[in-house]
Amino acid sequence: MQARTFVPILAATLAAGLITAGQAQAAPAEADARPLAARVVTYDASASAEFRAAVDRGAAIWNESVDNVELRPVAAGQRANIRVLADNGWPRALTTSLGNGTVYIGRQAVDQGYNTVRISSHELGHILGLPDRKPGPCSSLMSGSSAGVPCTNPYPDAAEKSQVEGNFGLAPARPAVVRHGVVLMN
């Protein structure tokens, strides 16, 4: 995930604000381009057993789908925001707060024929703040099992993406401090 750039100036604002009584003026400091950073949420899939690849793919799908949050595998020796476990029950997510919790990739649904990548992406969606939307069509990731075993769609729909983007609204990255024309911090 790369830093995003946000330029909050419209052409009309520039035209109106830069020329006053025939004199050119500098654009206000707020008009400068500012990098925006996605919130990083780490996950530990070391206990997800045979579902490790599905968990990594589910995280990658979210990273492809939204800009305001990035799911990354946890670095060695660090605590993850999300723990992913395999068990013999039904898949579920227990959230402790937005971006934090435990995901269980349950073998019961897999044994019934549900797609492991869809399960992973769906359960990660809960951690990102999405509720179940049952019953629902296969095009809705959060419709979960109500879409049926034939549904293998692991991608969030436009409304689901929008909700996650809103949940993790971008904030400016560390602002640059400029003194006497010299950038002191980025």
N, C-alpha and C positions, 0 to 999 in steps of 0.2 A: 504494500500500500504506500503510495507516495503522498507527500504533503499536498494539500489542495490550495489553490489560490482564489481569493475572493476579492473582486474589484467592485466596490459599492458606488460607482459613479456612472451615471447615464450621460450620454452625449449632450442632452439638453441642459443638464446641471452644469456640465463643464462650460458650455457656451455661455450660460448666464453668469456663472460664478467667476470666471477667469478675467472678464473684461468689465471694468467699472469706470465710467466716465472717461473712456478712451485710454485708460491705463491698464496694462497687463498686470496681473497679480499671480502669485504662486498658488498652486492648488493647496488646499488645507492638508495637514499631515494625515488626517483620517482617510484621505483619498488614496493614500499609498496602497499598493497591493500588499496583502498580508497572507502569509501561508496559514492554512487551516489544517489541523491534524485530526485524524480519526482517533477515536478512543480505542485503545488496544485492550482486548479481553483475552486472557490466556486460558488454555484448556490442557488438561492432563488426560490423555487417552491410554496411558500405560496399563490400565486395568480393564481395558475394553476388549481384551482377548481377540477372538476371531473377527471382531467388528472394527478393528483399528483403521483399516483402509476406508471403510464406510464413514467413520467419524471424521477422518481427515478430508474426505471428499465433501461431506456435509458442511464442514467449516469453509472449505474452498468455495462452495456454492454461495454461501453468505457473503464471502469476500468479493465474489464476482458481482453480486446483486446489490450491495449497498456501499456507500462511501463513508458514513459517519461512525462506523465501528469496524474493527478488524479482529478476526479470531486468529490467534497464533498459538502454536504449541508452546507450552511452558518451557523455559530454560531449566537446565539441570540445577537442582538445589533451590529452586524458587517455588513459591506457593502459587498454584493456579487459581484463577477465578472460577473455573468450571472443572469439576471432576467427572469423568465419563467411565462408567462401570458396566460390565456385562453381568447379567443375572438371568435366572430362569423364569422370571415373572413377565408382566406386560410392560412395554416401554413407558417411561414416565420421566418427568423432570420435576425436581424439587428446587424451586428458586428461593434464595435467601434475600436477594435484592436484584435490581436490574443489572444484568451482566454477571451474576454470581449464582452458583448453585451446583446441584448434582444431576447428571443425566444417567438414566439406566437404559441401556439397549437390551430390552428383554427378549429372550429366546422364544417365549411363547408366541409372539407375533411373527417372528421369523419362521418358526415351525409351521405356522398357519399359512405362510407364503408371502407375507408382506415384505416389501423391498427394504433392504438394510440402509441404503443411502437416503431414501425418503424418510425412514424412521429417524435417522441421525439428524438430518436437516430439520425435520419437524420438531424434535425435542430441543435442539439448539434454538429454534425459534421461540420456544417458551422462555428460555433463559434471556433472550433478547427482548422479552416483554410481550409476546403475542399469546393470546388465548386460543383455545380450541374453537373451531368454527364448524360445528357439527349440527345437522348433516351439511355436507358441502360437496362441490364437484371436485374432480381430480385436479383441476387447474388451481385450486386453493390448497397450498401446502398444509395449512392449519386445519383442513378438513380431516386430516389424519386417516384413521381406519374407516371412517364413514364413506370414503371414496371407493372402498373395496380393494380386494387383493390385486386385481389387474392394474390398478393405478400405481405407476412407478415414478410419477413426476416429483423430483426432489427440489424444484425451484419455487420460491415464493412468488405470488402474483403481485401486480402493481400496488394494490392496497396494502398488502403485507410489507412490501418493501418500504412504502411510504410511512407506515406506522413505525417501523424500526428506525428509519431515518429520523423521524420526529423524536423517538425515544432517546436517541443518541445525538441530538442536535450538535453540529460542529461548533467548536469554540476556537478562537484564534490560538495558534501555537504561541509559544513564548514570544512576546513582542520584542522587536528590536529597540534598544535604547540608543538614541543618537545624541551625542554632545559635540558641538562645534563641528558638525558634518562628519563625525567619525562614528561608525557602528560599533558599539561596545559589546552587545550581546545579541544573539539570534536564537 
